[in-house]
Amino acid sequence: MSPDFRPSEMIRPQRKLTGISAILLPFTEAGDVDWTALQAHILRTAETGLMPAVNMDTGFLNLIDEPTKLRVLEMTREVLHGAPFCAGAYSADEPGAAWCADEYLRQMELIQQHGGMPVIFQSYGLTGQSSAEIVTAYEQLAAGCDRFLAFELTEDLLPFGKTYDLETYAALLKIPQCVGAKHSSFRREPEWQRLKLRDELRPDFKVYTGNDLAIDMVMYGSDYLLGLSTFGPDYFARRDAYWLAGDARFYELNDWLQYLGMFAFRDPSPAYKHSAAQFLKLRGWIPCDNTCPGSPTRPDSDVPILAEIMRKLDALIA
Ligand SMILES: N[C@@H](CC=O)C(=O)O
């Protein structure tokens, strides 16, 4: 990092944060999607003031089939009655696949028809290209919509994830339809660099932290699009209100949410989705903590630890 780069100078107190929450797709004992619980969680999230994001990693976008994706979009539109939401656009493929703009454009069109803003979920075909080709790919997608979010995902969560070089990121900032980007490298430095670049080149562009291991990146100018917030949109909404008000209670609430994030996203991090299900069951919000077939699980011994964190968080927002 260059010597002129001082994160402490980037802190932006009392800022109104934009929070987007990647909704967990819940499952029943029989292994089917629990549509009732999903509907309730989308609504609960929107009612706290966070924008729901469906069909993301937390929604098992790379594991669910087309009818399920479509039904999630339909349900989200119905339950939100015109309130804004985001949804992942993804073209399922294999290592070595060629870039497939047509399938992305089709998915983006579907999302927009349902009233959502597309989030470009990475794929082998997208990230397997050169930096210049990746920029061209986003430009192609921009021609198909008014607004979209880009998304850089850590390979720790999905093997086709990629963190772009800064030149590529700067090129994304030049695409008018790309109004923001979720950054999930799970590292602070590249996100600080992106914030710096954003401030220089395009201040209205939103850098959404996807760093569940450093949720205080919002203090430095990031907004957020997190999976962790699906565990407790109410906790996050309160934390954000404390930040806006300059209320010292922000810090302890953030500390406990971070403890939850560190625990849930520990190695193997893709199992965080089962941690989310265990936590939502403890909260009484879903009846079953089954996760999507094919997704890794956590041991039952995690449950008492999650319960202790939940009790602390509940006390902090009481
Ligand atoms: N939970 C996120 C992934 C991590 O950043 C998502 O669903 O996209």
The ligand as a MOL file (V3000), in Angstrom:
LIG
                    3D

  0  0  0     0  0            999 V3000
M  V30 BEGIN CTAB
M  V30 COUNTS 8 7 0 0 0
M  V30 BEGIN ATOM
M  V30 1 N -23.1970 -14.1140 0.8960 0
M  V30 2 C -22.7150 -13.5310 -0.3020 0
M  V30 3 C -21.4040 -14.0970 -0.6730 0
M  V30 4 C -20.3210 -13.4600 0.0720 0
M  V30 5 O -19.9480 -12.3610 -0.1430 0
M  V30 6 C -23.6790 -13.7620 -1.4360 0
M  V30 7 O -24.6930 -14.4030 -1.2430 0
M  V30 8 O -23.4030 -13.3000 -2.5300 0
M  V30 END ATOM
M  V30 BEGIN BOND
M  V30 1 1 1 2
M  V30 2 1 2 3
M  V30 3 1 2 6
M  V30 4 1 3 4
M  V30 5 2 4 5
M  V30 6 2 6 7
M  V30 7 1 6 8
M  V30 END BOND
M  V30 END CTAB
M  END
